[in-house]
Amino acid sequence: MRRVLDELRERWRCRRYRLRVRLRVGELTGPGGKLQKAMWMTFFSHHEFATAATPGEGAAGEVVLQREFAG
């Protein structure tokens, strides 16, 4: 992930852009699903993604995370 983000930053260094990730957390149920959701949220948080849409704005059972890059 870090390598991909570094490559995008290098290629688009003169542009402003945003990457978005949609996590289908509605499909992650039970204790194992909650653990998976926490792991994905931690992973993307570590790569500086933040919540982009409130639960009502995304599709049902979906969390949208994004990271913005300045040019």
N, C-alpha and C positions, 0 to 999 in steps of 0.2 A: 504494500500500500504506500509506504513512504516513497519508494522509487517511482511509482506512478505519479504521485503528487508532485514530486520534484521535477519529473519530466514535463508535466503539464505547466508547471510554473515557468520552466525554462522556455518552452515553446510559445506560451502566451504571455510573456512578461510585459508586453506593452498593452495588454487588454485587461479589462475588468471582467471577471466571470464568476459563476457560481456552480458548484456541484451539489446535486441533491440525491439523497438516498431515501427510498421508501421501504420501511420495515413493516411487514404484514404481521403485526403483533397479535391481531385478533385470532390468528391461527395457532398461536402459542398458548396452550392451555395447561392447566395443572402445574404441579411443582416443577417438572422438567421444562415446561414452556416458560415459566417465570424466570427460571435460571438462564435459559437461552436468551430471552429478551434482555435481561440484565447484562449478559456477556456482550451482546451486540451493541447495546447502548454504551457500555464501557469502551469497547473497541473504537467506535466512531468518536466518542468523546476524546479519547486519547489522540485521535488525529484531527482534533479541533473542529469537529462538526457540532452544530447546535440545533435545537429544535426549531424548525421553520414554520410548521403549521400546527395550530391547536387541533385537538381531536375532531372538532366539528368541521374543519376545513379540508382535511384529507379524506380519503375513502374510509368507509367504516372499518374499524380495526386496524388502522394504518397510522404509523408515526413517520413524519417527514423530517429528515435532518438535512442540514445544508452547511456548506463551508464556502465563504466568499473570499475571492482573491482580488486584490487591487492591482491595477496595471503599473 
